[in-house]
Amino acid sequence: MTRVVTSLILVPLVVGVVLFGPEWSFLLLLAAVGAMAFHEFDNIVAGHGIVRSGWPGMAAGLLLLVAPEPLMPVITVLGLALMGLGLRAKKLETALASAAAALLGVVYIFGAWRCAILLRSANPHWLMLALLIGWAGDTAALYAGRAFGRNKLAPRVSPAKTWEGSAASLIAGTLAGVVYAYFLIPAAPLTLTTALSLAGNAAGQVGDLCESAFKRGAGLKDSGHSLPGHGGWLDRIDSSLFSIPVVYLLLRFL
């Protein structure tokens, strides 16, 4: 029940900001959620015995969120700065891991959010589609997995996930994306929306497993405890951090 109540609060807020909010409110939402998710990622990094990047890493992520184009030089400079940050490690054997983890966290979270900005600037409904395929898929996987799940998907990483739940997620996410696009992005061809929804949902499932692997390696069940029924912010957005860049990239090329 707490999971449902949390969703009933968060989903309307996100939908309202994505579809109808001014640019500043959208950026503020991305920055706030990104900062909290990065803090949780930093805690996972620490759980692996790696020096966390802390505020400097978070600041680098926020800079990536608002940096002007072209982004590649910005990412390169941020990477070099985070390498310097790795020198804080007391044991030099961990300096490389610290710098790598910081750069991964910045690109993983804020790089995905930068794709969200680009996707919304093309059409807010494309971003909504990228979010919806994950939301619908997660819900279908949860209930289908409980009812019909028999075969473990990745027992070492996430023992509760099953192939049946994964299939339900793929079907529900694709249907949700296609139906949403049919009514709200009518100019988009069915083949395009189907491909984007399939690929985005599949990517989101991989993102969920990746975060689970990081948490399990750190000995953590959840990334945080700030969202009742969902764990932490990173737990809530892990699939979107993969689905949004994939949808954006495919939309650009297809």
PEMO-V944818 format. One record per residue. N is the residue number from 1. BURIAL is + if it has 9 or more other ideal C-beta (glycine too) atoms within 8 Angstrom, else -. Layout:
N,BURIAL  N,BURIAL
This chain:
1,-  2,-  3,+  4,-  5,+  6,+  7,+  8,-  9,-  10,+  11,+  12,-  13,-  14,+  15,+  16,+  17,+  18,+  19,+  20,-  21,+  22,-  23,-  24,-  25,+  26,+  27,+  28,-  29,+  30,+  31,+  32,-  33,+  34,+  35,+  36,+  37,+  38,+  39,+  40,+  41,+  42,+  43,+  44,+  45,+  46,+  47,+  48,+  49,-  50,+  51,+  52,+  53,+  54,-  55,-  56,+  57,+  58,+  59,-  60,+  61,+  62,+  63,+  64,+  65,+  66,-  67,-  68,-  69,-  70,-  71,+  72,-  73,-  74,+  75,+  76,-  77,-  78,+  79,+  80,-  81,+  82,+  83,-  84,-  85,+  86,+  87,-  88,-  89,+  90,-  91,-  92,-  93,-  94,+  95,+  96,-  97,+  98,+  99,+  100,+  101,+  102,+  103,+  104,-  105,+  106,+  107,+  108,+  109,+  110,+  111,+  112,+  113,+  114,+  115,+  116,+  117,+  118,+  119,+  120,+  121,-  122,-  123,-  124,-  125,+  126,+  127,+  128,+  129,+  130,+  131,+  132,+  133,+  134,+  135,+  136,+  137,+  138,+  139,+  140,+  141,+  142,+  143,+  144,+  145,+  146,-  147,-  148,+  149,+  150,-  151,-  152,-  153,+  154,+  155,-  156,-  157,+  158,+  159,-  160,-  161,+  162,+  163,+  164,+  165,+  166,+  167,+  168,+  169,+  170,+  171,+  172,+  173,+  174,+  175,+  176,+  177,+  178,+  179,-  180,+  181,+  182,+  183,-  184,-  185,+  186,-  187,-  188,-  189,-  190,-  191,-  192,+  193,+  194,+  195,+  196,+  197,+  198,+  199,+  200,+  201,+  202,+  203,+  204,+  205,+  206,+  207,+  208,+  209,+  210,+  211,+  212,+  213,+  214,+  215,+  216,+  217,-  218,+  219,-  220,+  221,-  222,+  223,+  224,+  225,-  226,-  227,+  228,-  229,+  230,+  231,+  232,+  233,+  234,+  235,+  236,+  237,+  238,+  239,+  240,+  241,+  242,+  243,+  244,+  245,+  246,+  247,+  248,+  249,+  250,+  251,+  252,-  253,-  254,-
